[in-house]
Amino acid sequence: MKLKIGSNLTAALSRTDGTQRWLAAMMGKGKSSVNNYVNNAPVSADDAVSMAHVLDDDQFSQELGSLMLGLIKSFTGSKIPTNMSSLLDYDDFEEDEEKRYLKVNHVRMILANPEELSEREREDLISYLFEKLDSTMMDLTVLTAGADRLDTTLAELLHERMPTYVKMHYIRREDMTWSQKR
């Protein structure tokens, strides 16, 4: 799979105060390769992952994960504030909306019904899932901003928290190995 990540890479270099020359050296590539990527030449998945490791920038990593795997990423639009206090207000709003749709659309009853969903039930469930997605993306936005404020990354926070998830039986011990590669 080849990706075009020019604008994402340019923004990540700006956020990390990195240069194309520095990134190329850290990746063991020529500066012309990184310059080509900045100018939207297709990049291999291996090089994209290498860039993400070198840049150590959550937003860039999330963007790559979204492009490569369809993973959820944080909100980055102009309406989204950058300070934590305002982000928490947005997070409260999205969580309240999610809870409201859960109740108003009787989602628990819909999910408990073993029969095929009616068209109305499908619409109600989709409406709720959209609100859940909004809330989840806002959660990820708050987590990203909080990690940045602590001068760490989401991956490092997750690695630190992983033993607790194993202890709580949220994650199996054998599934924890991927986080130990960092």
Disulfide bonds with the S-S distance in Angstrom:
none
